[in-house]
Amino acid sequence: MTPTTEHRTGPLATPGPDPLLTRHAQALDLFGDRVRQVRADQWEAGTPCTEWTVRDLVNHLVSEQLWVPALVRYGATVEAIGDTFDGDMLGSDPAASWETAAHAAREAFGAPRALDRTVHLSYGDTGADAYCAQMTADLVVHAWDLSRAIGVDEQLPADLVALTMREVAPYVARLAESGLFAEPVQPPPEADEQTKLLCLLGRRP
């Protein structure tokens, strides 16, 4: 994934909150809000990710957040991490497990100059800012998946939809080929941006 450019500032820019970190935190909060709304009888329900239950989906996102400190803060390789974060990461309290993982990811990306580092991903070395943008987009899409699965508000914030569209649009064919996303579907006439994004990623809003 390529990094969003909205967070890059010139050398004379006035320091302030990094827009990418703001969006990442917003996406973490969005997904976390949905996790807290999962009822006890919904963890084995299906999701738009047809191979995953609600528990599988949340477990995937928890595992992803747990990778962040190792990759960003410590510069670990995928090979070194191995299967550390495979299997069940939720335990008996999925919401608490999510909060712990989300906090760890937020702290790692938010450390001084963390976005200027290089991370060693499965497809090669890349900037931590690109990795953060990728993770933000993934959170946004899966927040919708979780919302649909548990029957809560599916509306996504417009700024997160815009970031995610910029992030995934250049790679749609590659994402579909990976098997992790379905083939794009044709959006309905006069579809809004959220619907266009979801259709691009094989969802049927």
DRENZARO-320972 format. One line per 10 residues: number of its first residue (from 1); their letters; for each residue y, x, z of N, C-alpha, C. Coordinates in steps of 0.05 Angstrom, whole numbers, always signed. Atoms other than C-alpha are relative to their C-alpha. Example, Ala and Ser with C-alpha at 12.3 -4.5 7.8 and 13.67 -1.06 7.14 Angstrom:
2
1 = AS = -24 +18 +0 -90 +246 +156 +24 +18 +0  -24 -16 -1 -21 +273 +143 +22 -15 +14
This chain:
205
1 = MTPTTEHRTG = -24 +17 +0 +0 +0 +0 +25 +18 +0  -25 -15 -1 +70 +24 -12 +18 -11 +22  -17 +10 -22 +122 +20 +43 +22 -18 -10  -24 +15 +5 +175 -33 +44 +23 +18 +3  -23 -18 -1 +242 -2 +33 +22 -10 +19  -21 +11 -15 +281 -46 +79 +7 +15 +26  -5 -13 -25 +274 -1 +139 +11 +28 -4  -10 -27 +5 +297 +64 +106 +30 +1 +2  -28 -2 -4 +366 +86 +126 +10 +28 -8  -12 -25 +8 +412 +141 +101 +6 +18 +24
11 = PLATPGPDPL = -5 -18 -22 +429 +202 +143 +24 -6 +16  -25 +7 -14 +497 +174 +161 +0 -29 +10  +2 +28 -8 +472 +104 +177 +3 -2 +30  -3 +5 -29 +489 +75 +245 -27 -6 +11  +26 +5 -12 +427 +79 +289 -2 -29 +10  +5 +27 -10 +396 +12 +307 -29 -6 -3  +29 +7 +2 +330 -25 +310 -10 +2 -29  +12 -3 +27 +286 -7 +251 -10 -27 -10  +9 +26 +9 +277 -69 +208 -30 -3 -4  +29 +2 +3 +205 -53 +193 -14 -4 +27
21 = LTRHAQALDL = +11 +4 -27 +189 -46 +267 +6 -28 +10  -7 +27 -8 +225 -112 +279 -19 -20 -13  +18 +18 +13 +182 -146 +227 -29 +3 +11  +27 -4 -11 +119 -114 +254 -3 -14 +27  +1 +13 -26 +135 -138 +324 -1 -30 -3  -1 +28 +5 +150 -207 +297 -28 -10 -9  +27 +8 +10 +82 -209 +261 -20 +1 +23  +18 -2 -23 +46 -186 +324 +4 -25 +18  -6 +24 -17 +80 -242 +363 -10 -25 -13  +10 +24 +14 +63 -293 +310 -30 -3 +2
31 = FGDRVRQVRA = +29 +2 -3 -10 -276 +310 -9 -5 +28  +7 +3 -28 -12 -271 +385 +4 -29 +9  -5 +28 -7 +18 -341 +391 -23 -17 -9  +23 +16 +10 -39 -368 +348 -25 +6 +17  +23 -7 -17 -91 -331 +389 +0 -16 +26  -3 +15 -25 -65 -364 +452 -5 -29 -3  +4 +29 +5 -73 -432 +420 -29 -7 -7  +28 +5 +6 -147 -424 +405 -13 -13 +24  +14 +13 -22 -186 -474 +447 -28 +12 +3  +26 -11 -6 -251 -455 +480 -22 -9 -19
41 = DQWEAGTPCT = +21 +10 +18 -291 -498 +431 +6 +8 -29  -7 -7 +28 -259 -466 +369 -8 +28 -8  +5 -28 +7 -282 -394 +372 -22 +3 -21  +21 -2 +20 -343 -407 +328 +7 -17 -25  -8 +16 +24 -304 -451 +278 +4 +19 -24  -4 -15 +24 -299 -429 +206 +30 +5 -6  -28 -7 +7 -236 -398 +175 +1 +1 -30  -3 -4 +29 -207 -390 +105 -13 +26 -10  +16 -24 +6 -241 -321 +107 -29 -9 +3  +24 +16 -1 -307 -353 +90 -23 +14 +15
51 = EWTVRDLVNH = +21 -15 -15 -350 -298 +122 +5 +2 +30  -8 -4 -28 -313 -301 +188 +4 -26 +15  -8 +21 -19 -310 -349 +247 +27 +8 +11  -25 -6 -13 -247 -353 +288 -3 +25 +17  +4 -24 -17 -276 -302 +336 -2 +25 -17  +1 -23 +18 -293 -255 +278 +27 +8 -10  -27 -6 +10 -222 -261 +251 +17 +13 +21  -16 -12 -21 -189 -246 +317 -11 +27 +7  +12 -26 -5 -238 -190 +330 +8 +21 -20  -9 -18 +21 -220 -159 +263 +29 +10 +5
61 = LVSEQLWVPA = -28 -7 -4 -146 -160 +280 +3 +17 +26  +0 -17 -24 -158 -132 +350 -9 +28 -7  +10 -27 +8 -199 -75 +321 +21 +15 -16  -21 -14 +16 -144 -60 +270 +22 +11 +17  -22 -10 -17 -91 -54 +324 -10 +24 +17  +10 -22 -16 -136 -8 +365 -1 +26 -16  -1 -24 +17 -138 +41 +306 +27 +13 +0  -27 -10 +4 -63 +49 +306 +7 +24 +17  -7 -24 -15 -53 +96 +365 -15 +25 -8  +16 -24 +8 -109 +142 +343 +10 +12 -26
71 = LVRYGATVEA = -10 -9 +26 -82 +146 +272 +28 +10 +1  -28 -6 +1 -8 +147 +285 +8 +21 +22  -8 -17 -22 +0 +180 +353 -15 +27 +1  +17 -23 -4 -58 +229 +352 -8 +13 -27  +6 -12 +26 -66 +241 +277 -30 +2 -6  +29 -1 +4 -141 +226 +279 -7 -8 -29  +11 +8 +26 -182 +219 +216 -18 -23 +3  +19 +23 -1 -224 +159 +198 -28 +10 +9  +27 -11 -6 -286 +204 +203 -2 +6 +30  +1 -6 -28 -267 +226 +273 -2 -25 +18
81 = IGDTFDGDML = +1 +25 -16 -257 +155 +298 -27 -13 -4  +27 +11 +5 -322 +133 +266 -3 -29 +6  +6 +28 -7 -351 +69 +295 +12 -9 +27  -11 +6 -26 -309 +70 +358 +9 -29 +4  -12 +27 -2 -276 +3 +343 -17 -20 -16  +18 +19 +13 -336 -30 +309 -11 -19 +22  +13 +19 -19 -372 -89 +342 +20 -18 +14  -17 +19 -15 -344 -137 +393 +21 +14 +16  -23 -11 -15 -275 -117 +417 +13 -21 +18  -14 +22 -14 -259 -185 +449 -10 -4 +29
91 = GSDPAASWET = +11 +4 -27 -306 -188 +509 +2 -29 +9  +0 +27 -11 -300 -248 +555 +27 -13 -1  -28 +11 +1 -224 -256 +547 +13 +9 -25  -11 -8 +25 -204 -253 +474 +30 +2 +0  -29 -1 +0 -131 -268 +487 +10 +25 +14  -8 -24 -14 -125 -212 +538 -6 +25 -17  +7 -23 +17 -161 -164 +490 +21 +3 -22  -21 -1 +21 -111 -183 +436 +26 +12 +11  -26 -10 -12 -51 -170 +482 -1 +30 +4  +3 -29 -5 -78 -101 +501 +2 +15 -26
101 = AAHAAREAFG = +0 -14 +25 -90 -81 +429 +27 -2 -14  -26 +3 +12 -24 -109 +404 +21 +17 +13  -19 -18 -15 +15 -72 +458 -4 +29 -9  +6 -28 +8 -20 -7 +439 +11 +6 -28  -10 -4 +27 -2 -16 +365 +30 +1 +0  -30 +1 -1 +70 -35 +380 +11 +26 +11  -10 -25 -13 +79 +26 +425 -3 +24 -19  +5 -23 +17 +48 +74 +375 +19 +1 -24  -19 +0 +23 +90 +52 +315 +29 +3 +10  -27 -1 -10 +152 +47 +359 +8 +26 +13
111 = APRALDRTVH = -7 -26 -12 +149 +118 +386 +20 +15 -18  -21 -14 +16 +206 +164 +364 -12 +15 -24  +7 -12 +26 +198 +185 +291 -29 -5 -8  +28 +6 +7 +128 +154 +288 -2 -8 -29  +2 +10 +28 +143 +122 +220 +4 +23 -20  -3 -23 +17 +159 +191 +192 -26 +17 -2  +24 -16 +0 +89 +217 +205 -19 -7 -23  +21 +5 +20 +29 +220 +158 -25 -9 +15  +25 +9 -12 -34 +181 +174 -22 +4 -20  +24 -6 +17 -104 +195 +148 -17 -25 -2
121 = LSYGDTGADA = +14 +25 +4 -131 +130 +120 -24 +4 -17  +25 -3 +16 -196 +115 +84 +6 +6 -29  -7 -5 +28 -161 +118 +16 +18 +24 -3  -16 -25 +2 -122 +182 +32 +23 +1 +19  -23 -3 -18 -63 +208 +69 +24 -17 -10  -23 +16 +8 -2 +163 +69 +20 +0 +23  -21 +1 -20 +63 +153 +107 -6 -22 +21  +4 +20 -21 +60 +117 +173 +17 -25 -5  -16 +24 +6 +115 +71 +148 -15 -18 -19  +16 +16 +18 +70 +48 +91 -23 -14 +15
131 = YCAQMTADLV = +21 +11 -17 +14 +38 +141 +10 -23 +17  -12 +22 -17 +60 -4 +186 +5 -24 -17  -5 +23 +18 +81 -47 +127 -25 -14 -8  +26 +11 +7 +9 -57 +107 -11 -17 +24  +10 +14 -23 -10 -77 +178 +16 -25 +6  -17 +24 -3 +49 -125 +182 -9 -22 -19  +8 +20 +20 +28 -160 +118 -27 -12 +8  +27 +10 -8 -44 -165 +143 +2 -20 +23  -4 +19 -22 -21 -198 +207 +11 -26 -9  -13 +24 +9 +21 -248 +170 -21 -18 -14
141 = VHAWDLSRAI = +20 +16 +15 -35 -270 +123 -21 -12 +19  +21 +10 -18 -86 -275 +178 +11 -19 +22  -12 +20 -18 -37 -313 +223 -3 -27 -14  +3 +26 +14 -39 -367 +169 -30 -8 +1  +29 +7 -1 -116 -363 +166 -7 -12 +27  +7 +10 -27 -120 -372 +241 +13 -27 +5  -13 +25 -3 -70 -428 +240 -15 -23 -13  +15 +20 +15 -109 -466 +187 -27 -5 +15  +26 +3 -12 -175 -454 +224 +1 -17 +26  -1 +14 -26 -151 -482 +291 +18 -24 -1
151 = GVDEQLPADL = -15 +25 +3 -106 -537 +264 +27 +0 +13  -27 -1 -11 -37 -513 +287 +20 +5 -23  -22 -4 +19 +30 -502 +252 -6 +23 -19  +6 -21 +20 +17 -463 +187 +25 +13 -12  -25 -10 +12 +90 -449 +171 +5 +29 +9  -5 -28 -6 +104 -374 +167 +30 +6 -2  -29 -7 +3 +174 -344 +178 +6 +11 -27  -7 -7 +27 +209 -334 +112 +3 +30 -3  -3 -29 +3 +226 -261 +125 -26 +15 +0  +27 -12 +0 +153 -245 +139 -14 -6 -26
161 = VALTMREVAP = +11 +6 +26 +132 -281 +76 +11 +18 -21  -13 -17 +20 +182 -241 +36 -11 +29 +1  +11 -27 -3 +158 -174 +65 -28 +1 -11  +28 -1 +8 +85 -192 +53 -3 -2 -30  +1 +2 +30 +98 -213 -19 +7 +27 -13  -7 -26 +11 +132 -147 -33 -22 +20 +4  +21 -19 -7 +75 -110 +0 -25 -3 -17  +26 +5 +13 +16 -143 -34 +1 -4 -30  -1 +7 +29 +41 -162 -103 -9 +22 -18  +9 -21 +19 +30 -94 -135 -30 +6 +1
171 = YVARLAESGL = +27 -8 -5 -41 -91 -109 -20 -24 -1  +16 +24 -1 -68 -161 -120 -27 +4 -13  +25 -4 +14 -121 -141 -171 -19 +18 +16  +16 -19 -16 -145 -84 -127 -11 -14 +25  +9 +14 -24 -149 -129 -66 -23 -19 -7  +22 +18 +8 -192 -180 -103 -25 +16 -6  +23 -17 +6 -237 -124 -129 -14 +10 +25  +12 -11 -24 -248 -100 -58 -20 -19 +13  +17 +20 -12 -283 -165 -40 +10 -11 +26  -12 +9 -25 -238 -174 +21 +17 -25 -4
181 = FAEPVQPPPE = -16 +23 +7 -196 -226 -15 -12 -14 -24  +9 +15 +23 -213 -282 -63 +19 +5 -23  -17 -2 +24 -186 -283 -134 +25 -18 +4  -24 +17 -1 -115 -310 -140 -5 -28 -12  +1 +27 +11 -108 -385 -152 +27 -8 -10  -25 +9 +11 -55 -420 -192 +16 -17 +20  -16 +17 -18 +1 -446 -147 +8 -26 -13  -9 +26 +11 +23 -518 -156 +29 +4 -11  -28 -2 +10 +88 -531 -195 +20 -2 +24  -22 -1 -20 +151 -517 -154 -10 +8 +28
191 = ADEQTKLLCL = +10 -10 -26 +111 -482 -100 +21 +17 +14  -18 -17 -15 +151 -449 -45 -12 +28 +2  +8 -27 -1 +146 -375 -30 -26 +4 +16  +25 -3 -16 +93 -383 +24 -24 -9 -16  +22 +9 +16 +49 -423 -22 -7 +20 -22  +5 -20 +21 +57 -372 -78 -15 +24 +12  +13 -23 -13 +38 -316 -30 -30 -7 +6  +27 +7 -8 -24 -352 -4 -18 -3 -25  +16 +3 +24 -47 -371 -74 -6 +27 -13  +4 -26 +11 -37 -299 -96 -23 +14 +14
201 = LGRRP = +21 -12 -16 -86 -279 -41 -25 -17 +1  +25 +15 +3 -138 -331 -60 -2 -23 +20  +0 +22 -19 -119 -381 -6 +6 -27 -15  -7 +27 +11 -114 -456 -20 +15 -16 +21  -16 +13 -21 -57 -482 +22 -3 -30 +1
